[in-house]
Amino acid sequence: MKRKRLLVAGVLMNAVLLGACMGSDDGTSVTEDAHSSAEPPSNDHTEDTSETETNFGQEPTEEAGLTLDMEQDILTPSSLAVLANKQYSLEEDYAPEDLVTVEVPTVLEDPEIKQMRKEAADALKDMFDAAEKDGITLFARSGYRSYQTQVSLFQNYVSNHGEEAANKYSARPGQSEHQTGLAMDVTSESVNYQLTEEFGNTPEGEWVRENAHRYGFIIRYPKGKEAITGYIFEPWHLRYLGGELAAEVHESGLTYEEYLAKKGLDIEIAE
């Protein structure tokens, strides 16, 4: 599958796309979906995004700080800054070459989803260790997932809930950040080790929100930005960008898409 090339930056998002990333507790990757549980979220995620403030539709401005190149950083799958979403897909044969098993507490038994790229895995351990020192115990639930695993997940979701629901709560193959090896879903005992919006209101979720960027991670799908990211609020989904870039994105208060557009990169948002 070819990654889409550049279109004009600042395209206004016209449709609210929703997705999610949890899975069942049977310990198999096939039921650990891209952006939600095997059932659509029971709590109300259909908040009004009609007044969501974005920078799209405005002329992007070059920001001080890191310099990012569209080809080398954003469109290269092995880049820590790679953009993987509903507009920019990873190719079917892409798999990171430096995957390692994370050395943190995990929930599910599937060895594939216990992996991350080495730099991200090391940073995750540093973050979990720091949280433990603050009296916060975190668990890793789902990390790397291959393209073929995502094929099975999406097809399974379609079989169980229909394609319309699948498109709302699951990433299609190639569109999941988990394939980059740079994403990890985290959870806690306080939410029964599940992936739920309630995690954001727990001491563990609050600690993650306040500290993840210090270790190179961002909360990739923040609340109120569904029209931009294409996914519901996911306080559990962490994306590794590296320390400097994660700090810049966090300080900006923007989604990754908004941040890249503000940096002057011509990224496609929606058609």
Summary of the structure (lengths in Angstrom):
residues: 271
radius of gyration: 17.1
end to end distance: 18.3
largest distance: 48.1
contacts: 918
relative contact order: 0.23
helix: 35%
strand: 11%
